[in-house]
């Protein structure tokens, strides 16, 4: 009896082992739901083997009948699982067989518990031991047959028809992979059904004397499924290797530097371009953490990019270290991918050294052009600037002479002398302001970005052009908002923009028979920008030229070069803003430019979501529409 028990326990263990193999295969390919059904089949076969061993070792009719009654429970689960396995494994199989098979199986299970002592026997009258091996016997029963055993015949007949129909349907309409599998799978199931059913019927009718024989025939299905699963695993492995090789080839063929990173930032693969740009060998790169290639100033930017969970991560510009410790600027983008369930990241880097050099050269040329434009503008204002200097210098001379007379007078007029000296100091400061602002305008050098109040920039320009506007009989109104958020910019370049726009506006109002009104405004424009408006009462701009006037060498002046507005556009764009023109409703035109405002000393508000920079108070310093004096 020990040999029989060992064989049946081994069969049960094999069923459980096959169930775990199927389950692990399903976990790797969750789309294949058929493997879940075969897990249930394997577990049911293992349970049946345990019940069969209990029947073979039973010593009383009652005990044997009880084991047979309960073995029909996993047997029904096995039948239903096989039906669903075939339906899910072969999409071409017809669904019309499923419900009848499940209904007959359920009816047989109900008859097993509601009629007789089990589905096979209405009554078990005796148990005897028969030899199956020298010295080894198993228990078999005899009794009155249960008429509901006909459901076993019906179930076997339906299952046979279902399997034959499935093989035919798959060969006619199935995919190539299904056609390869359908014959071994269906024939192994058909052999199991016929062998187990015929054996059960013959034993119940008394034609043979032997135990219930279900678990051993299931071994054929197990062998076929083990072969198919093994073949799928080998095929999937070869496909995975081919996919890996294809990915490797694609990465290798990319013109930019590409690194494949694991979840910890360690390099798994680096293409040839990466080795050339970073000056490391392939062996040196593999396993290296990408953070070790970043200088301290670039690590925060990379950490922020990596922390983003967006499927497509915007590229950022930072620096990387080569093997020789030299730094190069790069643009790096990260793309999350999954390979065999593992989360990896493709890091694409582009060397932007040439672009940076080009930008520096363009900035240098822009500064040169801006300097030439400022020099040309100031030369046109030479007479007005001379007036701005002559006035305070004349006042200094007059007040100094007057003070000397007051001090020489007997008795000495101390108060009058002090007033004259105070006036000398005030006029000296005024002359010094004009000279300092002229020197700044004429200085040559790169842009120096600092925090600025645009209203103060407009006031500085007014100090330089005031005399020229008075000479042109232009009425100026200043509508400058107080407490505006500050912007980051180069003071001299922004003064140049405002001065060019004001002088263009004055040139547009040359008609003697027309009022000459110039209005300058600074206002908050939405939550993130500050706008400056220069409005004139001239003839306006033709609609077709509203954009064209900002192109280089476009001018309406007889002796103009056509560079003023194009230089202004270039300078505003370098500050992250935009410049445009509109015609007023009544007369004249307005030139606008907007710049991004800042919420602190380092970060522009455009880069800080949800923070507003509207002015909390709207004030104004307005003229009375009379000529400045």
C-alpha positions as CSV (number, residue, x, y, z in Angstrom):
1,X,0.0,0.0,0.0
2,X,3.0,2.3,0.6
3,X,3.9,2.2,-3.1
4,X,0.3,3.2,-4.2
5,X,0.3,6.0,-1.7
6,X,3.7,7.2,-2.9
7,X,2.6,7.2,-6.5
8,X,-0.7,9.1,-5.8
9,X,1.0,11.6,-3.5
10,X,3.6,12.1,-6.2
11,X,0.8,12.7,-8.7
12,X,-0.8,15.2,-6.4
13,X,2.5,17.0,-5.9
14,X,3.1,17.1,-9.6
15,X,-0.3,18.7,-10.1
16,X,0.5,21.4,-7.5
17,X,4.0,22.0,-9.1
18,X,2.5,22.3,-12.5
19,X,-0.1,24.7,-11.1
20,X,2.7,26.9,-9.8
21,X,4.5,26.8,-13.1
22,X,1.4,27.9,-14.9
23,X,0.8,30.6,-12.3
24,X,4.3,32.0,-12.7
25,X,3.9,32.0,-16.5
26,X,0.6,33.9,-16.2
27,X,2.2,36.4,-13.9
28,X,4.7,37.2,-16.6
29,X,2.0,37.3,-19.3
30,X,-1.1,38.6,-17.6
31,X,-2.9,38.9,-20.9
32,X,-3.0,35.0,-21.2
33,X,-6.0,34.3,-18.9
34,X,-6.2,30.7,-20.1
35,X,-3.2,29.9,-17.8
36,X,-5.3,30.8,-14.8
37,X,-7.8,28.2,-15.8
38,X,-5.1,25.6,-16.2
39,X,-3.9,26.4,-12.7
40,X,-7.3,25.5,-11.4
41,X,-7.2,22.3,-13.5
42,X,-3.8,21.3,-12.0
43,X,-5.0,22.0,-8.5
44,X,-8.2,20.1,-9.0
45,X,-6.2,17.1,-10.4
46,X,-4.0,17.2,-7.3
47,X,-7.1,17.2,-5.0
48,X,-8.6,14.3,-7.0
49,X,-5.4,12.3,-6.5
50,X,-5.8,12.8,-2.7
51,X,-9.4,11.7,-2.7
52,X,-8.6,8.6,-4.9
53,X,-5.9,7.5,-2.4
54,X,-8.5,7.9,0.4
55,X,-10.9,5.6,-1.6
56,X,-8.2,3.0,-2.2
57,X,-7.4,2.8,1.5
58,X,-11.0,2.9,2.8
59,X,-12.0,-0.2,4.9
60,X,-15.8,0.2,5.1
61,X,-18.5,0.8,2.4
62,X,-19.6,4.0,4.1
63,X,-16.1,5.4,4.2
64,X,-15.5,4.5,0.5
65,X,-18.9,6.0,-0.5
66,X,-18.1,9.2,1.3
67,X,-14.7,9.6,-0.4
68,X,-16.4,9.0,-3.8
69,X,-19.1,11.6,-3.1
70,X,-16.6,14.3,-2.3
71,X,-14.2,13.5,-5.1
72,X,-16.9,14.7,-7.5
73,X,-16.4,18.3,-6.3
74,X,-12.9,18.8,-7.6
75,X,-13.8,16.6,-10.6
76,X,-16.6,19.2,-11.5
77,X,-14.1,22.0,-11.0
78,X,-11.6,20.2,-13.3
79,X,-14.2,19.8,-16.0
80,X,-15.4,23.4,-16.0
81,X,-11.8,24.6,-15.8
82,X,-10.9,22.5,-18.9
83,X,-13.8,23.9,-20.8
84,X,-12.9,27.5,-20.0
85,X,-9.2,26.8,-20.7
86,X,-10.0,25.6,-24.2
87,X,-12.3,28.6,-24.8
88,X,-9.7,31.1,-23.7
89,X,-6.7,29.4,-25.3
90,X,-8.3,29.2,-28.7
91,X,-10.2,32.3,-29.8
92,X,-11.7,30.5,-32.8
93,X,-13.6,27.9,-30.6
94,X,-17.3,28.4,-30.5
95,X,-18.9,29.8,-27.4
96,X,-22.1,27.8,-27.8
97,X,-20.6,24.7,-26.1
98,X,-19.7,26.4,-22.9
99,X,-23.0,26.8,-21.2
100,X,-24.3,23.2,-22.0
101,X,-21.1,21.7,-20.6
102,X,-21.3,23.8,-17.5
103,X,-25.0,23.0,-17.0
104,X,-24.5,19.2,-17.4
105,X,-21.5,19.3,-15.0
106,X,-23.6,21.3,-12.4
107,X,-26.4,18.8,-12.8
108,X,-24.1,15.9,-12.2
109,X,-22.7,17.6,-9.1
110,X,-26.2,18.2,-7.8
111,X,-27.2,14.6,-8.4
112,X,-24.0,13.5,-6.6
113,X,-25.1,15.2,-3.4
114,X,-28.9,14.8,-3.7
115,X,-29.4,11.2,-5.0
116,X,-28.0,8.0,-3.5
117,X,-24.7,7.9,-1.7
118,X,-22.9,9.5,-4.7
119,X,-23.3,9.9,-8.5
120,X,-22.0,6.4,-9.2
121,X,-23.8,4.3,-6.6
122,X,-27.3,4.5,-5.2
123,X,-26.0,2.2,-2.4
124,X,-22.5,0.7,-1.6
125,X,-23.0,-2.8,-0.3
126,X,-19.5,-4.0,0.2
127,X,-15.7,-3.2,0.0
128,X,-13.0,-5.7,-0.9
129,X,-9.3,-5.5,-1.5
130,X,-7.9,-6.5,-4.9
131,X,-4.2,-7.0,-5.7
132,X,-2.6,-4.6,-8.1
133,X,1.0,-5.5,-7.3
134,X,2.6,-8.4,-5.6
135,X,1.7,-7.9,-1.9
136,X,-0.1,-4.6,-2.6
137,X,-4.0,-4.3,-2.7
138,X,-6.5,-1.5,-3.1
139,X,-10.1,-1.2,-1.9
140,X,-12.9,-1.5,-4.5
141,X,-16.6,-1.3,-3.9
142,X,-19.7,-3.0,-5.1
143,X,-23.3,-1.9,-4.8
144,X,-26.5,-0.6,-6.5
145,X,-25.8,1.6,-9.5
146,X,-27.2,5.2,-9.4
147,X,-29.3,5.9,-12.6
148,X,-28.0,9.5,-12.7
149,X,-24.6,8.2,-13.8
150,X,-26.0,8.7,-17.3
151,X,-24.9,12.4,-16.7
152,X,-21.3,11.2,-16.9
153,X,-22.0,9.8,-20.3
154,X,-23.7,13.0,-21.4
155,X,-20.8,15.1,-20.1
156,X,-18.2,12.9,-21.9
157,X,-20.2,13.0,-25.1
158,X,-20.6,16.8,-25.0
159,X,-16.9,17.3,-24.2
160,X,-15.8,15.0,-27.1
161,X,-18.0,16.9,-29.5
162,X,-16.7,20.2,-28.1
163,X,-13.1,19.3,-28.5
164,X,-13.6,17.9,-32.1
165,X,-15.5,21.1,-33.1
166,X,-12.7,23.2,-31.6
167,X,-10.0,21.5,-33.6
168,X,-12.0,21.9,-36.8
169,X,-12.8,25.6,-36.1
170,X,-9.2,26.5,-35.2
171,X,-7.8,24.9,-38.3
172,X,-10.3,26.8,-40.4
173,X,-10.3,30.2,-38.7
174,X,-7.5,30.2,-36.0
175,X,-4.2,32.0,-36.0
176,X,-1.0,30.2,-36.9
177,X,0.1,29.8,-33.2
178,X,-3.3,28.4,-32.2
179,X,-3.2,25.9,-35.1
180,X,0.1,24.6,-33.8
181,X,-1.3,24.0,-30.3
182,X,-4.9,22.9,-30.9
183,X,-4.2,19.3,-31.8
184,X,-1.9,18.3,-29.0
185,X,-4.0,20.1,-26.4
186,X,-7.4,18.9,-27.5
187,X,-6.2,15.3,-28.1
188,X,-4.6,15.1,-24.7
189,X,-7.8,16.4,-23.1
190,X,-10.0,14.1,-25.2
191,X,-7.9,11.1,-24.2
192,X,-8.2,12.1,-20.5
193,X,-12.0,12.5,-20.8
194,X,-12.6,9.3,-22.6
195,X,-10.3,7.2,-20.4
196,X,-11.5,8.6,-17.1
197,X,-15.2,8.5,-18.1
198,X,-15.2,5.0,-19.6
199,X,-13.3,3.7,-16.6
200,X,-15.8,5.2,-14.2
201,X,-18.8,3.9,-16.1
202,X,-17.4,0.4,-16.4
203,X,-16.5,0.3,-12.7
204,X,-20.0,1.5,-11.7
205,X,-21.7,-1.1,-14.0
206,X,-19.5,-3.8,-12.5
207,X,-17.7,-4.7,-15.7
208,X,-14.3,-4.1,-14.1
209,X,-13.0,-4.2,-10.6
210,X,-10.7,-1.3,-9.9
211,X,-10.4,2.1,-8.1
212,X,-11.5,5.4,-9.6
213,X,-9.0,6.3,-12.3
214,X,-8.9,10.1,-12.9
215,X,-5.6,11.5,-11.7
216,X,-3.3,9.2,-13.8
217,X,-4.9,10.1,-17.1
218,X,-4.4,13.8,-16.3
219,X,-0.7,13.2,-16.6
220,X,-1.0,13.2,-20.4
221,X,-2.5,16.7,-20.3
222,X,0.2,17.8,-17.8
223,X,3.0,16.6,-20.1
224,X,1.5,18.3,-23.1
225,X,1.0,21.6,-21.2
226,X,4.5,21.4,-19.7
227,X,5.9,21.0,-23.3
228,X,3.8,24.0,-24.6
229,X,4.7,26.2,-21.6
230,X,8.4,25.4,-22.0
231,X,8.1,26.2,-25.8
232,X,6.4,29.5,-25.0
233,X,9.1,30.4,-22.5
234,X,11.8,29.6,-24.9
235,X,10.0,31.5,-27.7
236,X,9.4,34.5,-25.4
237,X,13.0,34.4,-24.3
238,X,14.2,34.5,-27.9
239,X,11.8,37.3,-28.7
240,X,13.0,39.2,-25.6
241,X,16.6,38.7,-26.6
242,X,15.8,39.9,-30.2
243,X,13.9,42.9,-28.8
244,X,16.9,43.7,-26.5
245,X,19.2,43.5,-29.5
246,X,16.9,45.7,-31.6
247,X,16.8,48.3,-28.8
248,X,20.6,48.1,-28.5
249,X,21.0,48.6,-32.2
250,X,18.5,51.5,-32.3
251,X,20.3,53.2,-29.4
252,X,23.6,52.6,-31.0
253,X,22.5,54.2,-34.3
254,X,21.1,57.4,-32.7
255,X,23.2,60.5,-33.6
256,X,23.0,61.8,-30.0
257,X,24.4,60.5,-26.8
258,X,22.1,58.0,-25.2
259,X,22.4,56.3,-21.8
260,X,20.1,53.6,-20.5
261,X,19.7,54.0,-16.7
262,X,18.1,51.8,-14.1
263,X,15.9,53.1,-11.3
264,X,18.9,54.0,-9.2
265,X,20.5,56.1,-12.0
266,X,23.2,53.6,-12.8
267,X,24.2,53.2,-16.4
268,X,23.1,49.9,-18.0
269,X,24.1,50.7,-21.6
270,X,25.9,53.6,-23.4
271,X,26.1,54.0,-27.1
272,X,29.3,54.9,-29.0
273,X,28.4,58.6,-29.1
274,X,28.3,58.6,-25.3
275,X,31.7,57.1,-25.1
276,X,33.1,59.7,-27.5
277,X,31.5,62.7,-25.9
278,X,32.2,61.8,-22.3
279,X,35.6,60.2,-23.1
280,X,35.0,57.1,-21.1
281,X,35.3,53.5,-22.3
282,X,32.2,51.3,-22.4
283,X,33.5,49.2,-19.4
284,X,34.0,52.4,-17.4
285,X,30.5,53.7,-18.1
286,X,28.6,50.5,-17.2
287,X,27.5,50.7,-13.5
288,X,28.6,54.3,-13.1
289,X,25.9,56.6,-11.6
290,X,25.1,59.5,-13.8
291,X,25.1,61.9,-10.8
292,X,28.8,61.3,-10.5
293,X,29.2,63.0,-14.0
294,X,27.4,66.2,-12.9
295,X,29.1,69.1,-11.3
296,X,27.6,70.5,-8.1
297,X,25.8,73.3,-10.0
298,X,23.9,70.8,-12.2
299,X,22.7,68.2,-9.7
300,X,19.7,70.1,-8.5
301,X,18.4,70.6,-12.1
302,X,18.9,66.9,-12.9
303,X,17.2,65.9,-9.6
304,X,14.2,68.0,-10.5
305,X,14.0,66.5,-14.0
306,X,14.3,63.0,-12.7
307,X,11.6,63.6,-10.0
308,X,9.1,64.6,-12.6
309,X,6.6,61.8,-13.2
310,X,5.4,63.0,-16.6
311,X,5.6,60.5,-19.4
312,X,7.5,63.1,-21.5
313,X,10.0,65.1,-19.5
314,X,11.1,68.5,-20.8
315,X,14.8,68.6,-21.5
316,X,16.9,70.9,-19.4
317,X,20.3,72.4,-20.0
318,X,23.2,71.6,-17.6
319,X,26.8,70.7,-17.6
320,X,28.5,67.3,-17.4
321,X,32.0,66.2,-16.5
322,X,34.2,64.3,-18.9
323,X,36.8,61.8,-17.8
324,X,39.4,64.5,-17.8
325,X,37.3,66.7,-15.5
326,X,36.5,69.2,-18.2
327,X,32.9,70.5,-18.3
328,X,30.7,70.7,-21.4
329,X,27.2,72.1,-21.7
330,X,24.5,69.6,-22.7
331,X,20.8,69.4,-23.2
332,X,19.4,66.3,-21.5
333,X,16.0,64.7,-21.7
334,X,14.7,61.6,-19.9
335,X,12.2,59.1,-21.3
336,X,10.8,56.4,-18.9
337,X,10.5,52.9,-20.5
338,X,9.7,49.4,-19.3
339,X,11.7,46.4,-20.3
340,X,10.5,43.0,-18.9
341,X,8.6,44.8,-16.2
342,X,11.6,46.7,-15.0
343,X,11.4,50.5,-15.0
344,X,14.3,52.0,-16.9
345,X,15.1,55.5,-18.3
346,X,16.6,56.6,-21.6
347,X,18.8,59.7,-21.1
348,X,19.4,61.5,-24.3
349,X,22.2,64.2,-24.2
350,X,23.1,66.7,-26.9
351,X,26.4,68.7,-26.8
352,X,25.4,72.3,-27.1
353,X,28.9,73.8,-26.9
354,X,28.6,75.2,-30.4
355,X,25.2,76.6,-29.8
356,X,26.4,78.3,-26.6
357,X,29.4,79.8,-28.5
358,X,27.0,81.0,-31.2
359,X,24.7,82.5,-28.6
360,X,27.7,84.3,-27.0
361,X,28.8,85.7,-30.3
362,X,25.2,86.8,-31.1
363,X,25.0,88.5,-27.7
364,X,28.3,90.3,-28.4
365,X,27.1,91.4,-31.8
366,X,23.8,92.5,-30.2
367,X,25.6,94.5,-27.6
368,X,27.8,96.1,-30.3
369,X,24.7,97.0,-32.4
370,X,22.9,98.4,-29.3
371,X,25.9,100.5,-28.5
372,X,26.1,101.9,-32.0
373,X,22.4,102.6,-31.9
374,X,22.7,104.4,-28.5
375,X,25.6,106.5,-29.8
376,X,23.7,107.5,-32.9
377,X,20.6,108.4,-30.8
378,X,22.6,110.5,-28.4
379,X,24.4,112.3,-31.2
380,X,20.9,113.3,-32.5
381,X,20.2,114.7,-29.1
382,X,23.5,116.6,-28.7
383,X,21.9,120.0,-28.7
384,X,19.3,119.0,-26.2
385,X,21.9,117.3,-24.0
386,X,24.1,120.4,-24.2
387,X,21.2,122.5,-23.0
388,X,20.6,120.0,-20.1
389,X,24.2,120.6,-19.1
390,X,24.4,124.4,-19.8
391,X,21.4,125.1,-17.6
392,X,22.8,123.7,-14.3
393,X,26.3,124.9,-15.1
394,X,25.1,128.5,-15.8
395,X,23.0,128.3,-12.6
396,X,26.1,127.2,-10.7
397,X,28.1,130.1,-12.0
398,X,25.4,132.6,-11.3
399,X,24.8,131.3,-7.7
400,X,28.5,131.1,-7.0
401,X,28.9,134.8,-8.0
402,X,25.9,135.8,-6.0
403,X,27.1,133.9,-3.0
404,X,30.5,135.6,-3.2
405,X,28.8,139.0,-3.3
406,X,26.6,138.2,-0.3
407,X,29.7,137.1,1.7
408,X,31.7,140.2,0.6
409,X,28.9,142.6,1.6
410,X,29.2,144.5,4.9
411,X,27.6,143.4,7.0
412,X,27.8,139.8,5.6
413,X,24.5,138.2,4.6
414,X,25.0,134.7,5.8
415,X,21.5,133.4,5.0
416,X,21.6,134.6,1.4
417,X,25.1,133.2,0.9
418,X,23.9,129.8,2.3
419,X,20.9,129.8,-0.1
420,X,23.3,130.5,-3.0
421,X,25.6,127.7,-2.0
422,X,22.6,125.3,-1.6
423,X,21.5,126.2,-5.1
424,X,25.1,125.5,-6.4
425,X,25.0,122.0,-4.8
426,X,21.5,121.2,-6.3
427,X,22.5,122.3,-9.8
428,X,25.8,120.4,-9.5
429,X,23.9,117.2,-8.6
430,X,21.6,117.8,-11.5
431,X,24.5,118.2,-13.9
432,X,26.2,115.1,-12.4
433,X,23.0,113.1,-12.9
434,X,22.9,114.1,-16.6
435,X,26.6,113.2,-17.1
436,X,26.3,109.9,-15.2
437,X,23.3,108.8,-17.3
438,X,25.1,109.9,-20.5
439,X,28.2,107.9,-19.5
440,X,26.1,104.8,-18.8
441,X,24.3,105.2,-22.1
442,X,27.6,105.5,-23.9
443,X,29.5,102.7,-22.1
444,X,30.4,99.6,-24.0
445,X,30.1,96.2,-22.5
446,X,27.9,93.2,-22.0
447,X,24.4,93.3,-20.4
448,X,24.2,93.4,-16.6
449,X,20.9,92.1,-15.4
450,X,19.7,93.6,-12.1
451,X,16.3,94.2,-10.4
452,X,14.7,97.3,-11.9
453,X,11.5,99.3,-11.5
454,X,10.3,100.2,-15.1
455,X,8.8,103.4,-13.9
456,X,12.2,104.5,-12.7
457,X,13.7,103.6,-16.1
458,X,11.2,105.9,-17.8
459,X,12.0,108.7,-15.4
460,X,15.7,108.3,-16.2
461,X,15.1,108.6,-19.9
462,X,12.9,111.7,-19.4
463,X,15.9,113.5,-17.8
464,X,17.9,113.0,-21.0
465,X,15.2,113.8,-23.6
466,X,13.3,116.4,-21.8
467,X,14.9,119.4,-23.5
468,X,14.6,117.9,-26.9
469,X,10.8,117.3,-26.4
470,X,10.4,120.9,-25.2
471,X,12.2,122.1,-28.3
472,X,9.8,120.0,-30.4
473,X,6.8,121.5,-28.5
474,X,5.6,118.0,-27.4
475,X,3.2,117.8,-24.4
476,X,4.3,114.8,-22.3
477,X,2.0,113.0,-19.8
478,X,3.5,110.4,-17.4
479,X,1.1,107.8,-16.1
480,X,3.5,105.6,-14.1
481,X,2.2,103.0,-11.7
482,X,3.7,103.0,-8.3
483,X,4.8,99.9,-6.3
484,X,5.1,97.9,-9.5
485,X,6.8,94.4,-9.1
486,X,10.4,94.6,-10.2
487,X,11.7,93.1,-13.4
488,X,15.2,91.7,-14.1
489,X,17.0,93.6,-16.9
490,X,19.9,95.7,-18.1
491,X,19.1,99.3,-17.2
492,X,21.0,100.9,-20.1
493,X,19.4,98.6,-22.7
494,X,15.9,99.2,-21.4
495,X,16.6,103.0,-21.3
496,X,17.7,102.7,-24.9
497,X,14.4,101.0,-25.8
498,X,12.3,103.6,-24.1
499,X,14.3,106.5,-25.6
500,X,14.0,105.0,-29.1
501,X,10.3,104.6,-28.8
502,X,9.8,108.1,-27.4
503,X,11.9,109.7,-30.2
504,X,10.0,107.7,-32.9
505,X,6.8,108.9,-31.4
506,X,8.0,112.5,-31.4
507,X,9.1,112.1,-35.1
508,X,5.6,110.9,-35.9
509,X,4.1,114.2,-34.6
510,X,5.9,116.7,-36.9
511,X,2.8,118.4,-38.4
512,X,2.6,122.0,-37.2
513,X,-1.2,122.1,-37.5
514,X,-1.7,119.2,-35.0
515,X,-1.4,118.9,-31.3
516,X,1.6,116.9,-30.2
517,X,0.8,114.7,-27.2
518,X,3.0,112.0,-25.9
519,X,1.8,109.7,-23.1
520,X,4.0,107.1,-21.3
521,X,2.4,104.4,-19.1
522,X,3.6,101.6,-17.0
523,X,0.9,99.0,-15.9
524,X,0.7,95.5,-14.6
525,X,-0.4,93.2,-17.5
526,X,-2.0,90.1,-16.1
527,X,-0.5,88.1,-13.3
528,X,3.0,87.7,-14.7
529,X,4.1,90.8,-16.8
530,X,4.7,94.5,-16.7
531,X,3.8,96.6,-19.8
532,X,5.1,99.9,-21.0
533,X,3.1,101.9,-23.4
534,X,4.3,104.9,-25.5
535,X,1.3,106.6,-27.1
536,X,1.5,109.5,-29.6
537,X,-1.1,111.6,-31.4
538,X,0.6,111.4,-34.8
539,X,-0.7,110.0,-38.1
540,X,-0.7,106.4,-37.1
541,X,0.8,103.3,-38.9
542,X,-0.7,101.7,-42.0
543,X,-2.2,98.4,-41.0
544,X,0.0,96.4,-43.4
545,X,3.1,97.9,-41.7
546,X,2.2,97.2,-38.0
547,X,4.6,94.2,-38.0
548,X,6.9,95.2,-40.9
549,X,8.2,98.3,-39.0
550,X,10.2,96.1,-36.6
551,X,12.2,94.5,-39.5
552,X,15.7,95.8,-40.1
553,X,16.3,98.6,-42.5
554,X,12.6,99.6,-42.7
555,X,12.1,103.3,-42.1
556,X,9.8,106.2,-43.1
557,X,12.4,108.9,-42.2
558,X,14.3,110.6,-45.0
559,X,17.7,110.0,-43.3
560,X,16.9,107.0,-41.1
561,X,18.8,103.7,-41.1
562,X,15.8,101.6,-40.1
563,X,17.6,99.9,-37.2
564,X,16.0,101.6,-34.2
565,X,12.9,99.4,-33.8
566,X,14.7,96.2,-34.9
567,X,17.3,96.9,-32.2
568,X,14.5,97.5,-29.7
569,X,12.9,94.2,-30.7
570,X,16.2,92.4,-30.3
571,X,16.8,93.8,-26.8
572,X,13.2,93.1,-25.6
573,X,13.4,89.5,-26.8
574,X,16.8,89.1,-25.0
575,X,14.9,90.1,-21.8
576,X,12.2,87.5,-22.4
577,X,9.6,90.0,-23.5
578,X,7.8,91.1,-26.7
579,X,7.3,94.4,-28.6
580,X,4.4,95.3,-30.8
581,X,2.5,98.3,-32.2
582,X,-1.2,99.2,-32.4
583,X,-3.2,102.1,-33.8
584,X,-5.2,104.2,-31.5
585,X,-9.0,104.5,-31.9
586,X,-8.9,108.2,-32.7
587,X,-5.4,109.3,-33.8
588,X,-1.8,108.2,-33.6
589,X,-0.3,104.9,-32.6
590,X,0.9,103.1,-29.4
591,X,4.0,101.0,-29.1
592,X,3.9,98.4,-26.3
593,X,6.4,96.1,-24.8
594,X,6.0,93.6,-22.0
595,X,8.6,92.0,-19.7
596,X,8.2,89.2,-17.1
597,X,8.2,90.4,-13.5
598,X,10.0,88.7,-10.7
599,X,8.7,87.5,-7.3
600,X,12.2,87.4,-5.7
601,X,15.7,88.3,-6.6
602,X,16.5,85.2,-8.6
603,X,13.5,83.4,-10.0
604,X,11.2,85.0,-12.6
605,X,7.5,84.5,-12.0
606,X,7.1,82.7,-15.3
607,X,8.9,79.8,-13.7
608,X,6.8,79.8,-10.5
609,X,3.2,78.5,-11.0
610,X,0.3,80.0,-9.1
611,X,2.1,83.2,-7.9
612,X,0.7,86.5,-9.0
613,X,2.6,89.8,-9.4
614,X,-0.2,92.3,-9.8
615,X,0.6,95.8,-8.4
616,X,-1.2,96.2,-5.1
617,X,-1.6,99.9,-5.6
618,X,-2.1,101.9,-8.8
619,X,-0.8,105.3,-8.6
620,X,0.5,107.9,-11.1
621,X,2.8,110.7,-11.7
622,X,1.0,112.6,-14.4
623,X,1.7,115.9,-16.1
624,X,-1.0,118.4,-16.8
625,X,-0.6,118.1,-20.6
626,X,1.4,121.3,-20.7
627,X,4.9,121.7,-22.2
628,X,7.7,120.7,-19.9
629,X,10.0,123.5,-18.8
